[in-house]
């Protein structure tokens, strides 16, 4: 393989991974707290700005929260140790859209 072939293969692999990552919009006008665990009793680790979108790595049950997209106990893991309530994320479904967190 040449360096050009290696670069092309790496670019194609990156494009495939990026295409597989689905982004979900946070409710309009909301600055969403990101917590260290799946519940309101966990500390806020950061706040997402208005207009943010998130990728959901996995989901798990936690504190029940009411928000723009209903009342749910589903929490979305958006990064290592970072969770947001699914009540504020538009997934187009009332249930799980990603695997359960282990």
C-alpha positions as CSV (number, residue, x, y, z in Angstrom):
1,X,0.0,0.0,0.0
2,X,1.1,3.5,-0.6
3,X,0.7,6.5,1.6
4,X,-2.1,7.8,-0.7
5,X,-3.9,4.5,-0.4
6,X,-3.5,4.5,3.4
7,X,-4.9,8.0,3.6
8,X,-7.9,7.1,1.4
9,X,-8.7,4.0,3.4
10,X,-8.5,6.1,6.7
11,X,-10.8,8.8,5.2
12,X,-13.4,6.2,4.1
13,X,-13.4,4.6,7.5
14,X,-13.8,7.9,9.2
15,X,-16.7,8.8,6.8
16,X,-18.4,5.5,7.6
17,X,-18.2,6.0,11.3
18,X,-19.5,9.5,11.1
19,X,-22.4,8.4,8.9
20,X,-23.3,5.8,11.6
21,X,-23.5,8.4,14.4
22,X,-27.0,9.8,14.7
23,X,-27.6,13.2,16.2
24,X,-30.7,14.1,18.1
25,X,-31.8,17.6,18.7
26,X,-32.2,19.1,22.2
27,X,-35.6,20.9,22.7
28,X,-35.6,24.4,21.1
29,X,-34.7,27.2,23.5
30,X,-33.3,24.8,26.2
31,X,-29.9,25.0,27.8
32,X,-29.7,21.4,29.0
33,X,-27.9,20.3,32.1
34,X,-25.6,17.3,31.6
35,X,-25.3,15.2,34.7
36,X,-22.7,12.6,35.9
37,X,-25.4,9.9,36.2
38,X,-29.0,9.1,35.2
39,X,-30.9,11.3,37.6
40,X,-31.4,14.7,39.0
41,X,-29.6,13.8,42.2
42,X,-26.3,13.6,40.2
43,X,-24.1,16.7,39.8
44,X,-24.2,18.9,36.7
45,X,-20.9,18.4,34.8
46,X,-21.7,20.9,32.0
47,X,-24.6,22.6,30.2
48,X,-25.4,22.2,26.6
49,X,-26.2,25.5,24.7
50,X,-29.5,26.3,23.0
51,X,-29.6,24.5,19.6
52,X,-27.4,21.6,20.6
53,X,-27.6,18.1,19.2
54,X,-26.4,15.0,20.9
55,X,-25.4,11.5,20.0
56,X,-26.8,8.7,22.2
57,X,-24.3,6.0,23.2
58,X,-26.7,4.1,25.3
59,X,-29.7,4.6,27.5
60,X,-30.8,3.6,31.0
61,X,-33.6,4.2,33.5
62,X,-33.2,6.8,36.2
63,X,-35.1,9.7,37.8
64,X,-38.5,10.4,36.1
65,X,-38.5,13.8,34.4
66,X,-41.1,15.9,32.6
67,X,-40.0,18.0,29.7
68,X,-41.0,19.2,26.2
69,X,-41.1,15.6,24.9
70,X,-43.1,14.1,27.6
71,X,-42.5,12.4,31.0
72,X,-39.9,9.6,31.1
73,X,-37.4,7.9,33.2
74,X,-35.1,7.2,30.3
75,X,-31.6,8.9,30.5
76,X,-29.3,9.2,27.5
77,X,-25.6,8.6,27.9
78,X,-24.0,11.2,25.5
79,X,-20.3,10.7,26.6
80,X,-18.4,8.9,29.4
81,X,-20.1,9.8,32.6
82,X,-22.5,12.3,31.0
83,X,-26.3,11.9,30.9
84,X,-29.3,14.0,29.9
85,X,-32.9,13.3,30.4
86,X,-34.6,11.9,27.2
87,X,-37.6,14.2,28.0
88,X,-35.5,17.0,26.5
89,X,-34.1,15.1,23.5
90,X,-36.2,14.6,20.3
91,X,-35.7,11.0,19.4
92,X,-39.1,10.5,17.6
93,X,-39.9,7.6,19.9
94,X,-41.4,7.2,23.4
95,X,-39.1,4.3,24.3
96,X,-35.5,3.3,23.9
97,X,-33.7,4.2,20.6
98,X,-30.3,3.0,21.7
99,X,-28.9,-0.1,23.5
100,X,-29.3,-0.1,27.3
101,X,-26.1,0.9,29.2
102,X,-24.4,-1.9,30.9
